[in-house]
């Protein structure tokens, strides 16, 4: 009889322990589910907030600048101080000139550095180069402007579009190098090994296999660097200075859209303020169109998984 009672009590204790364990596991599951739902909601809210901020900025720029957009804005040079009318044609031209020259300097250096670090770089030298690139990328743009002013502007004896292009190239190089390096590391080693197994030299494997595999990412990194450089003002204040007239000579002071925005925004004239907003809108639209065109053109390429 006592053994039966003991067995019954043991079964009851086992059931109670199972129920307690089940309740504990259920509570943990509910707690983890609630935590997961909270984090998803938090991340969704933060994402929506960031998109909303971008939308508010673009909407405000569009509303403030659309009234200053007309044909003369793109074809005329600025009017004398205090006189209404004119445009920023010389600034648009100067921006494209300096970006093209800066890209010609930065793209080979940036891509070449990225290939070295991703394909050949090992040991202290690669670590030193990577650290220098990260340091250069984190420098305030005004510091780059001061450096180029001291080395290039003072050497040439005058402000120039070439000095502005060099300053912009210094901004592009670390962005291109770090982004392209990370993109190149996405290529599976099996592709490299397959090419090398066929007796193909390593440099031809890089040019014929590795780079084409991630070409869209490389182009995207280059576009991001150009977009970043296109909006810089501080380096150009110390290097290209600005110009109110058309200029195709890179050895002379050259206008740029950010410089024109700065000059117009700092003026006391309402018409120039309107043109500053219009120039800001043009800069945003140009960067957006350029980025969209690159993505559309490169859409047929795909990464190798």
Secondary structure, 3 states (H helix, E strand, C coil): CHHHHHHHHHHHHHHHHHHHHHHHHHHHHHHHHHHHHHHHHHHHHHHHHHHHHHHHHHHHHHHHHHHHCCHHHHHCCECCCCCCCECCHHHHHHHHHHHHHHHHHHHHHHHHHHHHHHHHCCHHHHHHHHHHHHHHHHCCHHHHHHHHHHHHHHHHCCCCHHHHHHHHHHHHHHHHHHHHHHHHCCCCHHHHHHHHHCCCCHHHHHHHHHHHHCHHHHHHHHHHHHHHHHCCCHHHHHHCCCCCCCCCCCCCCCCCHHHHHHHHHCCCCHHHHHHHHHHHHHHHHHHHHHHHHHHHHCCCCCCCC
